[in-house]
Amino acid sequence: MLELKDVCFAINKDGEPHNLVDRVSLKIPRGHFMAIVGPSGCGKTTLLKTVAGLNPESDGSLWWDGRDLSEEGDLEPWEIGYVPQFSIAYDQLSVDESVEASTKLRVKTRGTKDLDHRIDRVLEETGLAPIADRPVSVLSGGQKRRLGLAMELVSDPKLLLCDEVTSGLDPRSEREIVNLLHDISRKEGRIVLSVTHSLAHLELYDSILVLHEGRVAYHGTPDQLTHYFSVDHTELVYPQLAKQSSEKWRSSWLKHRESYYSKIERNRKALIDQGILKLEHTVYTESEEDEDGEIIAEPPPAVKAPGLLSQFSTLLSRRCKIFARDRGQIILQLAILICFPLLVILFADRANESMRQFTGSTGGDLQEEFKLQVGVEQDRAQVGSAISGMIMFQVVLLSLMGSNNAAREIAGERQIFEKEKFGGVSPFAYLMSKVAFLSFLILVQSLWMAWFVQFFWTFGGDFMSHAFFLILVNAAMTSICLGISSLMRTAEQASLLSVYLVGFQLPLSGAVLALPLTVEPFTRPFISAYWAWSGSVTSLIGNSRTAVNTVVETALSASNTCFFVLSIHIIIGLIASWIGSSRHQWDT
């Protein structure tokens, strides 16, 4: 049984606490299907999230099977399912793949056979088996709601919470979803609570909870609803609510609730006696047959959460699959890989030609020697500018790649991630799957940039050191932008801030113009582009180094220092990513 005892959830409004859920007391037995209805803003979703534990109650208590959840710990992730209004599946995956991923992330299965059985069972139960191979992107609204239910049922939750799962559906699809929820509640003693704005199909529910300004105005059977509110039709309930204060409705309900609860209990006993309501939780498998071939029902083993490694593997595999099927993202990545190095090698001919013009003094009159020396200095300046510019161009373009890699990586799937985290997915496993995927992009982009440019222009120094700093700057910017993505509320905010961050790299690096001495100590530590550029420049040797020194006006740092600072940038970005991934950001 789920019981709420004077549960409140308050927010600060104008410096004062304001109850969005106000002293709600309910008793909901096993195998019960309840609708939560009421006018917009009455606290329906807020109450549901409070039951789920997403909103910590500010007063009162919630009890589950005689256990005080606030004192003895919340429900286990597998015990509770939450179906939000938004889609919790990726468009690039199929129905079967979505349910499979959800199962692997929430349940530790006993091999492939157990996994397949669990998937097939929920697909059949939700009516999705005929379209299991269909991509999520082509599903109708009703089919997506069924998929959301299927992805929650994989763990056999004892409490299923549904938030506006029928909103936006046509009448037929709405009735099908309500019927499906009704059937789900009849199996294995599962409690199903459904928030809905619709007053249609109320006869399918065991009880109706009517909220008014966060308070209980009614909780009873559907057939007593119109009688309680003294109206002829359910559509008139909301106008009737507005005729008196929510506190008066609550007081009225407290006087009459026992008689209405007795009716709910009589109906429940009748369903049990008729065999319609089954409270025992059983699982059927093909291997459990007696001598006559009859299937035997056995209590299911306790559901266990998968380990970190299993979740990491599932998340990484899913991310790679989504990337491989995202044609737009693949085209963008290929365009970046081809076009960005081409932009860099525009300077290659000029640098190579200038290098070939370097000569020494051959003697003669002073005027000719002076002209020759001026020419040499001009050639050095041209070469220095070309080399320094090519290195910085590579660094800035790889910074832009890093921003593109990570700016939307977490913020763009915030709702799905928060939902999966609620279902038991480890933030650490999730973050590590992102790091592993992005690390592959970093290596491909950076090494390709270094090799492609090297093919047209030979780096005048330690090429491996140069390639290493290109990897580091890409990794640093990717890490920092991943941290931004995890901390921002929306993908748009994360993208905008990441673009600004890249935009400041070139002017604040000091590679083009030396920064004022009063500014440099405060900005330089935060500019990844400077440290990658400086590290590459210091690895130059011979004429290349001499030429760059001719034009560089800012002080260069040692390679070890550059490596250390870029490593710190990467670590800071990962820490920010962990903080953003770990904290609760359901309402984005």
Secondary structure, 3 states (H helix, E strand, C coil): CEEEEEEEEEEEECCEEEEEEEEEEEEECCCCEEEEECCCCCCHHHHHHHHHCCCCCCEEEEEECCEEHHHHCCCCHHHEEEECCCCCCCCCCEHHHHHHHHHHHHCCCCCHHHHHHHHHHHHHHCCCHHHCCCEHHHCCHHHHHHHHHHHHHCCCCCEEEEECCCCCCCHHHHHHHHHHHHHHHCCCCCEEEEECCCCCCHHHCCEEEEEECCEEEEEECHHHHHHHHCCCCHHHHHHHHCCCCHHHHHHHHHHHHHHHHHHHHHHHHHHHHCCCCCCCCCECCCCCECCCCCECCECCCCCCCCCHHHHHHHHHHHHHHHHHHCHHHHHHHHHHHHHHHHHHHHHHHHHHHHHHCCCCCCCCCHHHHHHHHHHHHHHHHHHHHHHHHHHHHHHHHHHHHHHHHHCCCCHHHHHHHHHHHHCCCCHHHHHHHHHHHHHHHHHHHHHHHHHHHHHHCCCCECHHHHHHHHHHHHHHHHHHHHHHHHHCCCHHHHHHHHHHHHHCCCCCCCCCCCCCCCCHHHHHHHCHHHHHHHHHHHCECHHHHHHHHHHCCCCCCCHHHHHHHHHHHHHHHHHHHHHHHHCCCCCC
